[in-house]
Amino acid sequence: MPRTFTYSLCLTAVMVLCFTPAFAQDSARRAGLNGNILIKDYSDLTVFPQDATKYKRTVRLNTDGADYSGTFISGTKDAAWGVGFNNSNITLDPGAPDMGDAGDAPVMGGTPPAEPPQAEPPADDGGAQAADPLATSQMLDFYYAKGNWGLHLGVAMGGGSLEAGGNKNEASAMDINANFGMNMGANDIGLAVGLSNSELKDAVTNSGLSVGAFFRGYKPQSAGVELGYFGYALFASASQEPEGGEKTEMSGLMVQGGAGPVVTKGDSTVSLYGEVGFQQGSTKSGDAEASGSAILVPGVNAAFETPLNDWTQFRAGLGYQFAMTSGEAGDNNFSANTGDVSWAAGLSATWKDVVFDLELEKSFLTRGPHMVSGGQGNLASNLSATYSF
């Protein structure tokens, strides 16, 4: 077996060199908290749709430049409903869209343990080239919540055809994500299932399935102090079959949980938790097989948020994760023990009924004007705006 293919299989089977929480979607506020899970945020809606009742009569927009999303939530006294969109949800990661950079601050909405490779359409000098069906598809979200339960459904379809030189190429894609959530006192639970399928006709077919379960809760300890805890389990499988080629099949399991104190004093919040996790994945392509696993022991995340005055807030977070990974493919194997430190900072500003959240760009803090080196740097890498009406 070629050495490069062997190592590629190993890395594909594990996909766990950096543990990334798989809770919810994009948010400049949560990103500024370095992905802290125990500080509640608007972006929890994707995993805990029952929270829609907390955000009735709001419009929210979020962008990091290339990707953007939006949500509109309204409702009646006892129920809430809403619609949303997301231009980055269409991937072959069913049910757990990648809403951030796993190499940067972890975000709620990370990469599942198994992800099929992206295939390129075959070259055909004499005819048309198939369009990528994932490039133009957008996710449309629907929310409904009443009492202590809620539903979320995300649907996207795309495709197209191109005919030239007597040849015709066609492409299509579909992605469906469904979530059910329920609140039980101080505890929230969520269940998720995702399906995806895409095809470049006469070239390659991709499919995927994922199921997940999530929970988060809080137990009062003393005045202003709670013990927060969370956990989730996610299983994903995927396959890719090129026309006339060997089928590649992948599967993976990810389990992770943590706990720690959440302290609230006035409008300020501090959260610190430790976490442990396990991931296992495998891939098979013809006679070539590979498998791998990783253990997260320990992971630590600390974050705080506090007002600077009556209209601005500052937030920041710091995290550390130590992962022990191993894998094998045929007669080859590998192992690694890696530690990773992440950090983030952000600001909020309120003007009448609009709240602006910024995740501060790291290069601005380290290379921006009047900071360290005086170089150029963007102010923010992620922006959210929420209007309450």
C-alpha positions as CSV (number, residue, x, y, z in Angstrom):
1,M,0.0,0.0,0.0
2,P,1.5,3.4,-0.9
3,R,2.8,5.3,2.2
4,T,0.9,8.5,1.4
5,F,-2.4,6.6,1.0
6,T,-1.8,4.7,4.2
7,Y,-1.3,7.9,6.3
8,S,-4.3,9.5,4.5
9,L,-6.5,6.6,5.6
10,C,-5.2,6.9,9.2
11,L,-5.9,10.6,9.5
12,T,-9.3,10.2,7.8
13,A,-10.3,7.4,10.1
14,V,-9.5,9.4,13.2
15,M,-10.3,13.1,12.3
16,V,-9.9,13.8,16.1
17,L,-6.5,15.5,16.6
18,C,-8.5,18.4,18.0
19,F,-11.7,17.7,19.9
20,T,-14.4,20.2,18.9
21,P,-17.7,20.5,20.8
22,A,-20.7,19.5,18.6
23,F,-23.4,21.6,20.2
24,A,-24.8,24.5,18.2
25,Q,-24.3,26.8,15.3
26,D,-22.4,30.0,14.7
27,S,-22.3,32.9,17.1
28,A,-19.9,35.9,17.5
29,R,-20.7,36.0,21.2
30,R,-19.9,32.3,21.8
31,A,-16.8,32.5,19.7
32,G,-15.7,35.4,21.9
33,L,-16.1,33.1,24.9
34,N,-13.8,30.6,23.2
35,G,-16.8,28.2,22.7
36,N,-17.7,27.9,26.3
37,I,-20.7,25.6,26.5
38,L,-22.0,26.4,29.9
39,I,-22.7,30.1,29.2
40,K,-26.1,30.1,27.4
41,D,-26.3,31.8,24.0
42,Y,-28.8,32.4,21.2
43,S,-27.0,29.9,19.1
44,D,-28.2,27.0,21.3
45,L,-31.4,27.0,19.2
46,T,-30.1,24.5,16.7
47,V,-29.5,21.9,19.5
48,F,-32.2,23.0,22.0
49,P,-35.0,24.4,19.8
50,Q,-37.2,24.7,22.9
51,D,-35.2,27.9,23.6
52,A,-37.1,29.6,20.8
53,T,-39.7,30.7,23.5
54,K,-36.9,32.8,25.1
55,Y,-36.1,34.7,21.9
56,K,-39.6,35.6,20.6
57,R,-39.8,38.8,18.6
58,T,-36.1,38.8,17.6
59,V,-34.2,39.0,14.3
60,R,-30.5,37.9,14.3
61,L,-27.8,38.1,11.6
62,N,-24.4,36.5,11.9
63,T,-21.4,36.6,9.5
64,D,-17.7,35.9,9.5
65,G,-17.2,37.3,6.0
66,A,-17.5,34.2,3.9
67,D,-20.3,32.5,5.8
68,Y,-23.5,34.0,7.1
69,S,-26.7,33.0,8.7
70,G,-29.9,34.6,10.0
71,T,-32.9,33.8,12.2
72,F,-36.3,35.4,12.7
73,I,-38.3,34.3,15.8
74,S,-41.8,35.4,16.6
75,G,-44.9,33.8,18.2
76,T,-47.8,34.1,20.6
77,K,-48.0,34.1,24.4
78,D,-47.6,30.3,24.7
79,A,-45.7,29.4,21.5
80,A,-42.8,30.5,19.3
81,W,-42.1,29.9,15.7
82,G,-39.4,31.1,13.3
83,V,-37.4,30.7,10.1
84,G,-33.7,30.9,9.4
85,F,-31.1,30.5,6.7
86,N,-27.5,29.4,6.6
87,N,-25.2,29.4,3.6
88,S,-22.6,27.2,5.2
89,N,-24.8,24.2,6.3
90,I,-24.5,22.3,3.1
91,T,-21.6,19.9,3.7
92,L,-21.3,16.2,3.8
93,D,-21.3,16.3,7.6
94,P,-25.0,15.3,8.2
95,G,-26.6,16.8,11.2
96,A,-23.5,18.5,12.5
97,P,-22.5,21.3,10.2
98,D,-19.0,22.7,10.6
99,M,-19.6,26.3,11.8
100,G,-16.1,27.3,12.7
101,D,-12.4,26.6,12.4
102,A,-11.5,23.5,14.5
103,G,-7.9,24.8,14.7
104,D,-8.9,28.0,16.3
105,A,-11.2,28.5,19.3
106,P,-13.6,25.6,19.5
107,V,-17.2,26.4,18.6
108,M,-20.5,24.7,19.2
109,G,-21.0,23.1,15.9
110,G,-17.9,21.2,15.0
111,T,-16.8,18.4,12.6
112,P,-18.2,14.9,13.2
113,P,-15.7,12.1,13.5
114,A,-16.3,10.8,10.0
115,E,-16.3,12.9,6.9
116,P,-16.1,11.6,3.3
117,P,-13.6,13.2,1.0
118,Q,-14.8,15.7,-1.5
119,A,-14.6,14.3,-5.1
120,E,-13.7,16.4,-8.1
121,P,-15.7,16.0,-11.3
122,P,-13.8,14.0,-13.9
123,A,-12.1,16.1,-16.6
124,D,-13.7,15.9,-20.0
125,D,-11.9,18.0,-22.6
126,G,-14.6,17.3,-25.2
127,G,-17.6,18.2,-23.2
128,A,-19.2,20.0,-20.2
129,Q,-18.0,20.0,-16.6
130,A,-20.6,19.2,-13.9
131,A,-21.3,22.0,-11.5
132,D,-20.7,21.4,-7.8
133,P,-24.2,21.0,-6.3
134,L,-23.0,22.0,-2.9
135,A,-21.7,25.4,-4.0
136,T,-25.1,27.0,-4.6
137,S,-27.3,25.3,-2.0
138,Q,-28.5,27.1,1.1
139,M,-30.0,25.7,4.3
140,L,-33.5,26.9,5.2
141,D,-34.4,26.4,8.9
142,F,-37.8,26.2,10.6
143,Y,-38.4,26.4,14.4
144,Y,-41.4,25.8,16.6
145,A,-41.6,25.6,20.4
146,K,-44.4,25.5,22.9
147,G,-44.2,25.0,26.6
148,N,-41.1,23.0,27.4
149,W,-40.5,21.4,24.0
150,G,-39.4,22.5,20.6
151,L,-38.6,21.3,17.0
152,H,-36.0,22.4,14.4
153,L,-36.0,21.3,10.8
154,G,-33.3,22.3,8.3
155,V,-33.7,21.5,4.6
156,A,-31.6,22.3,1.6
157,M,-31.7,21.1,-2.0
158,G,-29.5,22.1,-4.9
159,G,-28.3,21.1,-8.3
160,G,-27.9,22.0,-11.9
161,S,-26.9,20.8,-15.3
162,L,-24.5,21.9,-18.0
163,E,-24.6,20.8,-21.7
164,A,-21.9,21.6,-24.2
165,G,-20.2,19.9,-27.1
166,G,-23.0,17.2,-27.2
167,N,-22.3,16.2,-23.6
168,K,-24.5,16.8,-20.6
169,N,-23.5,16.7,-16.9
170,E,-25.9,16.9,-14.0
171,A,-25.5,17.5,-10.3
172,S,-27.8,17.3,-7.3
173,A,-27.7,17.6,-3.5
174,M,-30.0,17.3,-0.5
175,D,-29.5,17.8,3.2
176,I,-32.0,17.3,6.0
177,N,-31.4,18.0,9.7
178,A,-34.0,17.5,12.4
179,N,-33.8,18.3,16.1
180,F,-36.2,17.7,19.0
181,G,-35.6,19.3,22.4
182,M,-37.2,19.4,25.8
183,N,-36.7,21.4,28.9
184,M,-37.0,19.6,32.3
185,G,-36.5,22.1,35.0
186,A,-32.8,23.2,35.0
187,N,-32.0,20.6,32.4
188,D,-32.2,20.6,28.6
189,I,-32.0,17.6,26.3
190,G,-31.8,17.5,22.6
191,L,-32.0,14.7,19.9
192,A,-30.8,15.1,16.4
193,V,-30.8,13.2,13.1
194,G,-29.3,14.2,9.8
195,L,-29.4,12.8,6.2
196,S,-27.4,14.0,3.2
197,N,-27.0,12.9,-0.4
198,S,-25.2,14.4,-3.3
199,E,-24.4,13.2,-6.8
200,L,-22.4,14.2,-9.8
201,K,-24.1,12.1,-12.4
202,D,-21.8,9.5,-14.0
203,A,-19.1,10.6,-11.7
204,V,-19.6,10.1,-8.0
205,T,-22.3,9.6,-5.3
206,N,-22.0,10.7,-1.7
207,S,-24.4,9.9,1.2
208,G,-24.3,10.3,5.0
209,L,-26.3,9.7,8.2
210,S,-25.8,11.0,11.7
211,V,-27.7,10.7,15.0
212,G,-26.9,12.6,18.2
213,A,-28.1,13.2,21.8
214,F,-27.2,16.2,23.9
215,F,-27.9,17.5,27.4
216,R,-27.0,20.4,29.6
217,G,-28.1,21.3,33.1
218,Y,-27.4,23.4,36.2
219,K,-27.6,22.6,39.9
220,P,-27.7,25.5,42.4
221,Q,-24.9,25.4,45.0
222,S,-25.1,28.8,46.8
223,A,-26.2,32.4,46.0
224,G,-25.0,33.2,42.5
225,V,-23.1,29.8,42.1
226,E,-24.3,26.8,40.1
227,L,-22.7,23.5,39.1
228,G,-23.1,23.3,35.3
229,Y,-22.7,20.0,33.4
230,F,-23.1,18.9,29.8
231,G,-22.6,15.9,27.6
232,Y,-23.3,14.6,24.1
233,A,-22.9,11.5,21.9
234,L,-22.7,11.6,18.1
235,F,-22.6,8.8,15.6
236,A,-21.9,9.5,11.9
237,S,-21.5,7.3,8.9
238,A,-20.8,8.3,5.3
239,S,-20.0,6.7,1.9
240,Q,-18.6,7.8,-1.4
241,E,-18.8,5.8,-4.6
242,P,-17.1,7.0,-7.8
243,E,-18.5,5.8,-11.1
244,G,-16.6,2.6,-12.0
245,G,-14.4,2.9,-8.8
246,E,-14.3,1.4,-5.3
247,K,-16.7,2.5,-2.7
248,T,-15.3,4.2,0.4
249,E,-17.2,3.8,3.7
250,M,-16.6,5.7,6.9
251,S,-18.1,5.7,10.4
252,G,-17.3,7.3,13.7
253,L,-18.5,7.8,17.3
254,M,-17.8,10.8,19.5
255,V,-18.7,11.0,23.2
256,Q,-17.8,14.0,25.4
257,G,-18.9,15.6,28.7
258,G,-17.8,18.0,31.3
259,A,-18.8,19.9,34.5
260,G,-17.8,23.0,36.5
261,P,-18.9,26.0,38.4
262,V,-20.9,28.9,36.8
263,V,-20.7,32.1,38.9
264,T,-23.1,35.0,38.3
265,K,-22.7,38.4,40.0
266,G,-25.0,41.1,38.6
267,D,-24.5,41.2,34.8
268,S,-21.2,39.4,35.0
269,T,-20.7,35.7,34.5
270,V,-17.7,33.4,35.0
271,S,-17.6,29.7,33.8
272,L,-14.9,27.1,34.3
273,Y,-15.2,23.5,33.5
274,G,-13.2,20.4,32.9
275,E,-14.1,17.8,30.2
276,V,-13.2,14.3,29.0
277,G,-14.0,12.7,25.7
278,F,-13.6,9.7,23.4
279,Q,-13.7,9.4,19.6
280,Q,-13.4,6.3,17.4
281,G,-13.5,6.1,13.6
282,S,-12.9,3.7,10.8
283,T,-12.7,3.8,7.0
284,K,-12.7,1.2,4.3
285,S,-12.0,1.5,0.6
286,G,-11.8,-1.7,-1.3
287,D,-9.2,-3.9,0.4
288,A,-7.7,-1.0,2.3
289,E,-9.0,-0.5,5.8
290,A,-8.0,1.9,8.6
291,S,-9.2,2.7,12.1
292,G,-8.3,5.1,14.9
293,S,-9.3,6.5,18.2
294,A,-8.6,9.4,20.5
295,I,-9.0,10.2,24.2
296,L,-9.4,13.7,25.6
297,V,-8.0,13.8,29.1
298,P,-8.1,16.5,30.1
299,G,-9.8,19.5,28.6
300,V,-10.4,22.8,30.4
301,N,-12.3,25.9,29.4
302,A,-12.6,29.1,31.3
303,A,-14.5,32.2,30.2
304,F,-16.0,35.4,31.6
305,E,-18.3,38.2,30.5
306,T,-18.7,41.5,32.2
307,P,-20.0,45.0,31.5
308,L,-17.6,47.9,30.9
309,N,-20.4,50.5,31.2
310,D,-24.1,50.6,30.6
311,W,-23.9,49.8,26.9
312,T,-20.8,47.7,26.3
313,Q,-19.6,44.3,27.5
314,F,-16.2,42.6,27.3
315,R,-15.8,38.8,27.2
316,A,-12.9,36.4,26.8
317,G,-12.1,32.7,27.1
318,L,-9.1,30.4,27.4
319,G,-9.0,26.6,26.8
320,Y,-6.6,23.7,26.9
321,Q,-7.1,20.2,25.5
322,F,-4.7,17.2,25.7
323,A,-5.6,14.4,23.3
324,M,-4.0,10.9,23.0
325,T,-4.6,9.6,19.5
326,S,-3.7,6.3,17.8
327,G,-4.6,4.5,14.5
328,E,-3.6,1.8,12.1
329,A,-3.9,1.0,8.4
330,G,-2.7,-2.4,7.2
331,D,0.8,-3.0,8.6
332,N,1.2,0.7,9.5
333,N,0.2,2.5,12.7
334,F,0.7,5.8,14.4
335,S,0.2,7.5,17.7
336,A,0.4,11.0,19.1
337,N,0.0,12.9,22.3
338,T,-0.8,16.5,21.6
339,G,-1.8,19.5,23.7
340,D,-3.5,22.6,22.3
341,V,-4.2,26.0,23.8
342,S,-7.0,28.2,22.4
343,W,-8.1,31.7,23.3
344,A,-10.6,34.3,22.2
345,A,-12.0,37.7,23.1
346,G,-15.0,39.7,22.2
347,L,-17.1,42.9,22.7
348,S,-20.8,43.7,22.8
349,A,-22.5,47.1,22.2
350,T,-26.1,47.9,22.7
351,W,-27.9,50.7,20.9
352,K,-31.6,51.0,21.6
353,D,-33.0,47.6,20.7
354,V,-30.0,46.3,18.7
355,V,-27.1,44.3,20.2
356,F,-23.9,44.0,18.2
357,D,-21.5,41.2,19.2
358,L,-17.9,41.1,17.9
359,E,-15.4,38.3,18.1
360,L,-12.1,40.3,18.1
361,E,-9.6,39.3,15.4
362,K,-6.5,37.8,17.0
363,S,-4.3,39.5,14.4
364,F,-5.7,42.9,15.5
365,L,-4.9,42.3,19.1
366,T,-1.3,41.2,18.3
367,R,-0.5,43.2,15.1
368,G,-3.1,45.9,15.0
369,P,-2.4,49.6,15.1
370,H,-1.2,51.0,18.5
371,M,-1.0,47.5,20.0
372,V,2.2,45.5,19.7
373,S,3.8,45.9,16.3
374,G,1.7,48.5,14.7
375,G,0.8,46.3,11.7
376,Q,-2.5,46.0,9.9
377,G,-5.3,43.9,11.3
378,N,-9.1,43.6,11.0
379,L,-11.1,44.5,14.1
380,A,-13.4,41.5,14.1
381,S,-13.5,38.0,12.6
382,N,-17.1,37.4,13.4
383,L,-20.1,39.7,13.8
384,S,-23.7,39.2,15.1
385,A,-26.5,41.7,15.2
386,T,-29.7,41.0,17.2
387,Y,-32.8,43.2,17.0
388,S,-35.6,42.9,19.5
389,F,-39.0,44.2,18.4
